[in-house]
């Protein structure tokens, strides 16, 4: 007895196409209760992000990016 996966692979090997199921995008609801504020906390001196930035800088010193990949 073939399992679903084996049947799927067998159909691919035979060249038969699997039916394609297209999903319609979900309708997004409007949210009127969103508040936009300019008073957002800055994370520039947060110890977690400072530590992450130091690790990234250390990694980039050890593994520099090739010039042809830079823009």
Secondary structure, 3 states (H helix, E strand, C coil): CCCHHHHHHHHHHHCCCCCCCCCCCCCCCCCCCCCCCCCCCCCCCCHHHHHHHHHHHHHHHHCCCCHHHCC
